[in-house]
Amino acid sequence: MTTLVVLTVIAIALLIAGLAVYLFWAGTLLNRIAGNLEDSADLVRAIGRNAAPIVPGVEHINETGGVVAGALPLLYGMAEQIVADVTPRPEAPEVPEPARPASGTRRSRLLDAVGFASRP
């Protein structure tokens, strides 16, 4: 019975030692992450301080961009009208050609798969 008690105590001691090693490793990783986050927070604050003088100019640029974006449909329509007025158009044929697919004639391979050969 004493052997079983000794092995149980050893198993528990190994489990506690393993958990201590794991907690030490996790603590080291968390300390490193905390340091990186602190450095990142300092960088973000520095970017905010550097961007503060630029904000009024950016707001003015955004307002101007909104005005230009609002005028784009009108400008686009005017440009299309100008292009349509000056583009020469070929005369339409008296007899219109039938509509054909742009890719040409399609050939199905399904009939080849079943052994049917079309006549040339």
Rosetta blueprint (number, residue, H / E / L):
1 M L
2 T H
3 T H
4 L H
5 V H
6 V H
7 L H
8 T H
9 V H
10 I H
11 A H
12 I H
13 A H
14 L H
15 L H
16 I H
17 A H
18 G H
19 L H
20 A H
21 V H
22 Y H
23 L H
24 F H
25 W H
26 A H
27 G H
28 T H
29 L H
30 L H
31 N H
32 R H
33 I H
34 A H
35 G H
36 N H
37 L H
38 E H
39 D H
40 S H
41 A H
42 D H
43 L H
44 V H
45 R H
46 A H
47 I H
48 G H
49 R H
50 N H
51 A H
52 A H
53 P H
54 I H
55 V H
56 P H
57 G H
58 V H
59 E H
60 H H
61 I H
62 N H
63 E H
64 T H
65 G H
66 G H
67 V H
68 V H
69 A H
70 G H
71 A H
72 L H
73 P H
74 L H
75 L H
76 Y H
77 G H
78 M H
79 A H
80 E H
81 Q H
82 I H
83 V H
84 A H
85 D H
86 V H
87 T L
88 P L
89 R L
90 P L
91 E L
92 A L
93 P L
94 E L
95 V L
96 P L
97 E L
98 P L
99 A L
100 R L
101 P L
102 A L
103 S L
104 G L
105 T L
106 R L
107 R L
108 S L
109 R L
110 L H
111 L H
112 D H
113 A H
114 V L
115 G L
116 F L
117 A L
118 S L
119 R L
120 P L
